[in-house]
Amino acid sequence: MNKLLLAAMLWSLTGCYVHVPVESQAPDPDVGREVRVGLSEPLDLDAGSVTIHGVTLVEGYLYERTPDTLAIWAKWLRSQGGARYYANGQVHFMDRQNVSVFEVRRLHKVRTVAALVAVLGAGAGIFAFTADLGGGDSSGETPHGETQQRITPPTAMTGLPLIR
């Protein structure tokens, strides 16, 4: 139970991220930022020993930028059909004129706080529910002084049932 609650808390602390478009007049993000680049003309890009045809979206990290090109250290490539391919960490250079969407991945604070509150609330609710089920004593008496009947006969010290 504690491990489940800890895992849920750690999951919620990883945060909720969104991709925010980079405005044309805003400065480019720093090298190393996680970005997503949409292409206006599909490209054929290498992913190690395989060539992915019709790539329209590249997800990864900004590796280098110049006024004319963007270099992306790619994690994922998406094709026109919507298929997602692992890019094997290849660096791809793209003309800025072919870039239709340029987005930066940022932490969404409101969603992250809401997720954390939901996880902590669920954890508190589970804890309260299981505490109410809580263990009674082994005397066989209820809180009102009544004795409960056993369903099975007592067992021997070895854990095997008594033979009569």
N, C-alpha and C positions, 0 to 999 in steps of 0.2 A: 504494500500500500504506500509506504513512504517512498519507495523507488519510483512508483508510478507518479506520485505527486511531484517528486523532484524532476522527473523527465518532462512532465507537463510544464513546470515552471521554467526549466531551461529552454524548452521549445518556444515559450512565449517571449522569453528574453532575447531570442535571436532577432526579434523585430519583424515588422511588416515593411517591406520595401516596395517602392513604386518607381517607375521610370518617368522622369520629368523632361520634357523637351528643352533643348538648349536654344535660347532665343538667338536670332541671327546677329543682334547687336551686342549680346552678352559675350564675355570672353570665353574661350574654349575651356573645358575642364582640365584640370591638371593631369599630367601623364600618370598612369597607374589607376585612374578612376574606372569603375565599371560602367560600361556604356552599351548602348544598343543602336545599331546603324541600319536604317531602312534604305534600300537601294531603289532608285526609280527605274533602272534598266537591270534585269537579272544578269548575274555573272556566273561563270563556271569557276569554282574555287577548289583548290587542292586541300584535302584533309589527310595528309600523310600520303599513303599509297593509293588513295581513292580520289577521284574528282567528282565533286557534287555539282550537278548541272542546275541552272535556273535558281541560284541563290538570291533571295530578296531581302533577307534579314541576317545580320551578323551580330552576335552577342559575345562580349568579351571585355578586355581591358584596353584603354587607350595606350598605345605603345609609343606613338610619335605623331606629331602634327606639324604640318606646314601650311602656308596659305592655300596651297593647291591640293594637298592630299591628306588623308587620314590613314594611319597605320593602326590596325586593331590586332591585338593578340587574342585570337578567337577561341572561345570555349564551345559555342554552338553556332550552327548554320541552319537556316530555315529555307526550304525551297518554295517555289511557287505553289506547289500542291499542299503546303503546310507541314511537310515532314521535317522533323528535327534531327540533325546529324551532329555527332560529336566531332569537333574540329581538330582534335589532337594538338592544340596549342600552336597552330600555325599562325604566322604573322601575315596579314593581308593588307595590301595597300590599295586604297580606293580614291578615285578622283572626287573632290568635293562637289563637283557639278553633278555627279551621279548619286549623291546622297540626298534622299528626300526627307528622311527623318533622322535626327541625331538626338538621342536621349541619354541622360545620366541617371544612374540608379541612386536613389536617396531613401533615407529612413523616413517613414511616415509616422510621426510622433503620436498622432491621435489614435491611429489604428493599433500601434504598439501598446499604448497605455490601455486601450479597450481590451486587447487580447490578454494582457497581464491581469487586469481586473477580473475578466471572465474566468481565467484559469484559477486564480486565487479564490474566487467565489465558489467555483465548482469544487475545488479542493476542500474548502471549509464546509461546504454542504455534505460532501462525502464523509468527512471526518465526523461531523455532527450526527449523520445517519448511522455510521458504524459505532459511534460511542453510545448511541441509544440502544443498539442491539446488544451491546456490551455483555460481558461475561458475568454470570451470576456465580454464586458459590456452589460447591459440590455437595452441600448438605441435603439436597432434595427438598428443601422447604421453599415455598413461595414467600413473597414479601408479606402475605396476609397470614402466615403461620400454617398454611395447609401443606400437607405432605404430598409430593408427586409420586406416582407409581412408576416403577421401572418397566420398560418395554421388554428388555431381555434379562435373563438371569445373570447374576454376577459371574465373572470369569476367574480362573485360577491365576496365580501369580505369574505363570508363564505366558499368559495372554490367550491360552486356549480355553474353550468353554468347559465347564465341569461336566463330567459324564455321570449320569445317574443310573 
